Amino acid sequence: MPRRVLSGRVTSDKMDKTITVLVDRRVMHPLYKKFIRRSKKYAAHDEDNLCKVGDTVRIVECPPISRRKTWTVISRNGEAVGAEAGASA
């Protein structure tokens, strides 16, 4: 089964090797048929502490790293990050 990939904005980088990513999505209201914004925060693993608040990142599902952290950063501001960066270069 393919892993889910989400895009969002970094809202916190205060933790060590962890960032908080806010992911926005638009869904249609079932009755009024109007698009409304829904957002959710995810804790993502940032091995090298590269991501800063305000960066746009892509995160991918991974096996659980801790109780809340089941996502890993794969790109930051459009550039690959971590093990994927070494493999693609």
Number of C-alpha atoms within 10 A of each C-alpha: 3 5 8 10 13 18 18 21 21 23 17 16 18 12 11 11 14 21 29 22 28 19 18 15 13 11 12 11 11 8 6 7 9 10 12 10 10 10 10 10 15 19 22 24 23 22 16 11 14 14 23 16 14 14 16 18 24 24 24 17 16 14 9 11 12 9 7 10 18 17 25 24 27 20 19 19 13 11 10 18 21 15 10 12 12 9 8 7 6
